[in-house]
């Protein structure tokens, strides 16, 4: 019989454990494998069941904070990437209309910065690094503001003829959604 206290295998008929002295009246008999699963000539060794047999096991806490997927930040990064391909500026003069996207601007490489920052924000959102997502969102908003400021400086008095397109608005919206997603992610981790 096995001692419930220390797990020592004691000969049958003993009333006290030979190892720790605990009474064996509460001890369990050795576990046997059912006959239909036993192989001929094989004797199943008797092992005591673990002390918490059948109880749910608790896994140790992972080191560091649990990282959560930031879907809101990911959405903002995707919106910022889409904004590169939509019209950023629209000009209408005498019934003629022309629009330019950041991707299609001649000699412009600003779209690379927008896509690169958005891709980095998407990656940070994927790993739940919310401070980085907030920073990338603010950078997207800053790039949009610099583009508008540069436009106004270059066009001077003709800037009133140029309208901002959907790409311009979507860049700001994408950056703002990234910032909001980062803030929500930080708030949800503190709970």
N, C-alpha and C positions, 0 to 999 in steps of 0.2 A: 504494500500500500504506500501511496505517496503522501508525504506530509504537505498539508495546505500552507503551512507557515514558511517552510524553507525549501520544499520540493524534493527532499531526500527520499529515495526508494527504500522503504523498510520492509523486512520480511512480514508475510501475513501472520496475523495473530498478535502482533505487538500492540500495546495500548498507548505507548509513548514513543515519540520520534527519537531515534538513536542519536541524531545530530543536534537538534535544538531542544528536545524535551517537551515539545508541544503534544497535547493529547491527540491520538489518532482516531478517535471515535468519529470525528467529522471528516476524516480523509476519504478521498474518492478512490475507487479501484482503478487499476491501470486501464487505459483506453485500448480497446481491441478493434481491429479492422473487421468489418462485416465479412461473414464467411464467403459470400459470393465474390468478393474482391481479393481473397487470399490465394496465393499461389501454393500449389502442393509442396510441402517440405520447407516452406518459408515461415519463420516465426516473426511476426511483427514486433519490433522492439516497443516496450512500454515507455512512453514519455508522459510526463504530467502535463495537463493542459496549462497554458499560461494563466497567470493570476487574473488578467482582464479578458479572458476568453469570451468572445461574443460581444464585448463592449465596443462601441465605436471608437476608432483610434483618431487622435488629433494629430494633424501634421504640424511640424514646427513652423513657426512664422518665417516667411522668406526674409532674407536680410535686406534691409532698405525698405523704402516705401513701395507699396504695390503700385505698379504703373498701369494706368487705365488708358484705353484707346480714346482719343479725343476726336469724336466725329464732327463736332461743330468746327473745330480748328481745321480739320481736313476739308470740310465743305468750303470754308473761306479760302483756303489755298487753291482749291479747284476753281472757284469763281475768279480768283486773281489770274490764274493761267488762261481761262477762257477769255478774260478781258483783253488779252493781247491780240486776239484774232478778230474782235469786234471793232467797229469804227470808233476811233478815239476822238476824232475831230470831223466836223461837217461844215462845209462852206456852201452857201447858196447865194449866187449872184445872178440877177436877171433871169431867173428860172432855171439856171444850170446848177447842178448839185454835184459836189465832189466830197468824198469821205476818205479818211486815211486811218489805218490802224497802226498800232505800235509795231506790229510785225511787218507791215508793208511799207513803212516809212523809208524813203530813200536815204541810204547812208546812216540810218538810225540803228543803234544797237541797244537801245533802252529795253527792248523786249527781252533781251537776254538776262538783264538784271531782274526784271519782273518775274520771269519764269524761274530763274535760279533761286530767288528768295522764296517764291511760292513752293517750289519743290522742296527746299530745305524746311519750310514750315509744315509741309505735308509729312515729311519724314519725322520731324519733331513731334507732330500730332500723333503719328503712328506709335511712337514710343512713350507718349504721355508726358513729354517734357514741356510743360505748359508755359514756363517763363520764356523759353525760346520761341514758342508759338506767338506769345504776345509781342516779343521784339520783332519777329518777322512781319507780323501784321502792321506794326507801327512803321516799319521800313516800307511796306507796300503803300501805305497812306502817304508817307513822305515822298516816295517816287512820283506818285500822282500829283502831289502839290508842286513838286519841282517841274514836272512837265507843263502844268498850267502856267506857272510863273515864267518859264522859259518861252512859252507860246506868247504870253502877253508882252514880254520884253522884245521878242523878235518882230511881232506884228505892229506894235505901237498902237496908233490910232485905228488901224484896221482890225484890231482884235475883236471889235464888236460885231464884225461880219462872220466870225467863226463861232460855231456852236459846239458844245461838248457832246460827244456821241455816247452810245451805250457802253462802249469799252471803258471810257473815262469813269462813268458812274459805277460800273461793275468792279473796277479796280479799287475804288474807295470802299464799296460795299464788301468786297472780299477781304480787304485789310481789316475793316471793322469787325467782320464776322470772326476772323482769326483772333483778334484781341478779345472779343467776347468769349470765344471758345476757350482761350487760355485762362481767362478769369473764372469761368464756370468749372474748368478742370481743376484749378487750384482749390476752389471752394468745395468741390465734391471730394477731394482727397482729405480735407480736414475733418470730414464727418466720420 
